[in-house]
């Protein structure tokens, strides 16, 4: 049995070219059966692969005294194996108090951050984790239930950048049997037996039913399928990147998706392009519900909007979807006096006194207005329904909404358009047009320069 499982791992490593001669490997060591098997295996075949081995352990402080015992076990094991050992602590429960992420997700993020930091510090070539066949099955089922698409059902990557997973093809049972026959000790995490996490429910309830009632070799079958799906996902990813470059533009905190994506591209790739856009946009996990929101928005009227988590939103424009962070400057008003500047979102508005209105030099981004008030206080706010002004060069009042529509201002810019007012009269539709009543004339007694600077 031992030779069989060892040979399976060797074949897997060699087939996927996971280890190169002379590699310095950093093993993620939890003290559980999987990582204990992994480090014993690598130590046993260290000469074969001509590798250096180090181990890293993150104490999550989630299991009280048991967490301390896990750390002590890993430390002693590495001393026994003559393996360099690096450890640190991370208070996951404390992090959870200020995060919306689950305990599992936070622990995973902190663990990989620690592994990557340690690998860089000790100049390790690769990070080795002990994900096994059952972990892959659980991950695929979780992703299926969440509706995460093809990449999700491709399972855990065998290799991703510097991270390799050499025991991904062997089961938990094979590992535990190996350790028992070899009389190798490991730590047991009792929380794995509790069904208060989604993964544990899949592990302890769903998979056993499938294996006993439908297919005893379910995990092996899922693994073979996931390998095929990974090849398909790679092909799809390449084509998706091509479509992404053609139909999506990025500008700082905004993502623009051209609407002809929905008419010129096959259904499969539409979802993949939308998913990639959302990943870049949200910087977090994307679900099928998020993608469906964008699909429905594309079929909605111009000006329609949908909200996403973390204060992000998407807006339907005439020819595109605009993904952006929701503006913080909503219905509030800000006061500004002569000689002051006010920063709002990505722009800065400044007001200056003009000493001689007869000698005014045109300046890009600036307008000049006439107002016979010595020390005026202006108000800056977003325009609202019912706002009217007399655009420069016109004789009659015009609704701000109609003016913006006539100027073909995009829905997002229209929604965020600012006005500068004095005593409830619009003086300046910021960046677009001043009011006819406040233009400079031969009768002007006092003049002010209004400037808009985009950052």
C-alpha angles and dihedrals in degrees: 000000000000093000090048096054092042091051091049090055092045091050091048093050093047095044093053095035092232098156129044126198111273096019118155106219129200110203119206100227119191097161092244124125096267099052092040090055090047096053093045090050094049091046091050093051097035093115093047092057096030091227138154116228131208129165133215126199126188115202103212092188088223100123103046113221091001089065090056090049090050090055093047091049092052092047093051093045091054091048089053092049093042091239124149108251128205124181141170139169130244123184099220094175090056091049089049091060090068100033136074091210120104122257089250093052094045091049091050093049093048091046094054092043088055093046093050093046092049093045090054092046096052094035095242116177095211142015113224121204128185102228109153139198093277092050088055092051092049092048093051093049091048090051092047091054091049093047096234097158135230097329089054094054090047084077130206112351115247087217131007117177106304095348118098130182110199098171096052092112098055127078131239089245092055090050095048092046090051093051092046094050091044090047092233117157126223139170122263120217106212091193088072088070093055117092097216094106126064093234092052091052090054092045098045103032117015103041095046090054092050092048095047099040105029117014129358088197094052097127093049090049091048090050093053089049092048091054090054091045090051090057090048091046090053091054091046092047091055092051092043091056089053092051091044091058090049101045106025131066127188126206117174105291095356134085121197119201116192112228094223085074086081094055103035103043133067116258094249094056094044090064092045093051090048091049093050090048091051093047089055091042102045099030089216144078115311124213133198088255090061091052091047089054090059093045091053091045090055088058094047130094122279109275095032115138138196128195128228131189123281094037095296126137141179125222130200110231127181096268104008150028115248118208113195145146110271111256118255092207100079123143099338123113128223127204122222131182133199111286093026134109127209125200116211120176106307098346140071124213120200133182124204135184115243112215098196118026091190092068106049120158118207113241129187112256093013135104131189124222137184120231123156096214121114101213108010124183112213130200125222118199142140115276117257138200111288096027112143136181139163106251114224109272095025132099103208137057117265129194112250089228091056092046092053091047092050089051088052092236110179119253093250094049091043091054092050098041113137129213130201113217139182117201090344094307117120109237099170135018089212113251094356119059142343123224117267090230092063100046121127113264137167087267094056112129100176128022135188133198116225116198133189119197120186116212 
